[in-house]
């Protein structure tokens, strides 16, 4: 009979998986070095998660913020720009930065044909686009294509976060976030 799962240990392993990916990258991820880092064995990782891919998805899902709450109460472009700037600041430091770095790597890996991460990546993108679309509808009910504008904002901010991590140019990137929001909701 298989050993029952220790849910507290599983949660602890998921935290470590995110930290490992943020520090070591996803491209060359192998279970044995990851297991060593986590203080366990590759056999135990398979016991807890089934596959390496399932483990990565579970780790990312355990760190997904409440996206809907992020866009609650937004009814003008200035508030949206401020909320996105605040989100940018929050997600580029501390624990949020660790999980966002891992997420960006998984999104990149999902672009490979046949990637096991594609369903998760699609869901992660929709988890942002849908509430952003609703916010844009509240801001301007006459906006011709709020879903396309939301897609522009979500993808643009994701790219700007990557830009910031590469260049460290906070002032330029924050100005770009504001410009992106203003253009997404004002251009007809």
N, C-alpha and C positions, 0 to 999 in steps of 0.2 A: 504494500500500500504506500502511495507517495506521501512524502512529508507534507503536512499542512503549511500553508503560507504564513509567514510571520509578517503581518501587514505593516507593523512599525518598521521592521528591517527593510521591507520593500520600499517604503516611503523614503527611508534614509538612503537607500541605493539610488533612487531616482534623483535626489538632490545631488549626489556625487556624480551621476552621469552628466548632468547639465554642466557642472563645474569642470569636469574632464574635457568635454567637447569644447567649451569656451577656451580652455587653456591649451589643449593639444590638437584641436581640429577634428573634423569629421572624415576628411578624405582618407586617412590611413587608419581609421578606427579598427582595432582588433580587440576581441573579447579578453584575451589573456592579459595584455597590459592594463586594460580597463579594470579587470577583476583585481589585479595586483594593487592598483591605485585605490580601489574601493575596499580592500582588505577582505576579499572573498575569492571564490574560484569561478572560472568560466562556466563550470557545470552548475553552480548555484545561480548564476545569472540566467542561464537557460531555464532552470527550474522556476525562477520567479517570473520570467518574461516570455519564454518560448523562443523568440528569435532576437537577434541584435536590432533589427528594424523595429519590432514591436516594443522593445525596451526604449529605444529612442523616442518613439511616438508617445509612449506612456510618460516619459520624463518631460517632454514638451507640454503634453496635456496637463500635467500636474502644475505647471507654471503659467498657464494661460490666465491672464488677468480678466476681470469683468469688463469686457469691451463695451457692453451696453451702457454701463454706468459712466464710462468715460465721456459719452456723448449726450447724456441726459441734461436737459435744461438749456441746450444751446439753441439760440434763436436769432443770432446775428453773426456776420463774418468775423467781427473783432473777437467775440467770445470763442468762436471756433479756432481762430489763429492762436489765441492765448492758451486754450486747452491743448492744442497740438504742441505748442512750444513747451508747456508744462510737461506734457507727456514725453516730449523729446528729452527734456532735462532728466526726468525720472527714469526713463528707459536707457539712458546712456551712462548710468552710474549705479553702483551697488548690485544687489541681487537681480534686479530687473535687467541690467546690462548683461549679466552672465547668461540668463535665459534667452535674451534677444540675440546675442551673438550665436548661440546654438541654433535658434530658429532660423536665422539668416543662412546659416550653413545648410540646414535641411532644405530650405526653399531652393537654394542653389542646386543641391543634389536632386531635387524633384524635377529639374529640367532635363535630366538624362532620360532618354527613351526607356520605358519599362521600369522606371524607378519605383521602389516600394513606398517611397515617401509622397508620391503624387496625391493620393487621396487625402492624406493629412495636410499637405500644403494647400490644396484646393480649399479645404475646410477652413484653414487658418486665414486665408485671404478673404473668404466669404464672411468670416466672423468679424472682419473689419469693415468690409464694403457695405454690408447690409445696414449696420447701425449708422454708418457715415451717410449713406443714402437717405435714411430717415431724417437725420439732422439737416441735411441740405434741403429736403422737402419742407421742413419747418422754417428754415431761414428764408427760402424763396420758393413758394409754391409754383411760381411761373418758370422756374429753371427748366430749360428744355429737356435735359437728360441728366437727372440727378445721379443715376447709377454710374454713368460715364465720368461725371465730375468726381464722385466718390472714389472711383477707381484711380483717377488721376491723383487725387490727394493721397490715398493709401500708398500707391506705388511711388509717388514723389517723395513722401516722407520717409518711406523705407530706404530709398536711394540717398536721401539727404543724411539719414543716420549713418549709412555706410560711408558717405563722403566725410562726415565729421570724424568717424573713427579712423579713417585713413589720414586726413589732413589736420585734424584738431582745430580747425578754423571755426570756432563757435559763433562769432559775430556774423560772418558771411552766411553760415548755414541757417542761423536763426532768422536773418533777413529773408533768406530764400523760402523758409517755411511760411512767413507772412505773405510774401509775394505769391507763392503757390496757392494759398487759401484765397487770397483776393482775386486772383485770375480764375480760379475754378468756379467761384460763385458769381463773378461779375461779367464774364465774357459771354456775349450772346451770339 
